[in-house]
């Protein structure tokens, strides 16, 4: 019975990885549509449109990092470095598309939160690399 469950879980892991590939492909198509739409609207990119395009690019990068995590997991490799990279890309995405049009107090709290997240990820990555758990270049090695 446990052998059947292990096999079932393995198939679910592959299914999730394949779904991430589909999501990345759809995100890439959305990125192309967003870019064409942004340029065709006025013939050039406005700052607002640039932010939307960058947001789409970074979303695709986050999905690719999640796929890297799934792939490393399927290959039974250490996924710590890949998870750290995915977290960093996700936080950077929020930082790049940071909106300041909201209430000033909300913007201040959001910027403090993003700053704390960046410091926490950086410190965690530093400590993990120093302890040898997260080696340099291990996130995307085959």
Secondary structure by P-SEA (a helix, b strand, c coil): caaaaaaaaaaaaaaaaaaaaaaaaaaaaaaaaaaaaaaaacccccaaaaaaaaaaaaaaaaaaaaaaaaaaaaacccaaaaaaaaaaaaaaaaaaaccccccaaaaaaaaaaaaaaaaaaaaaaaaaaaaccccccccccc
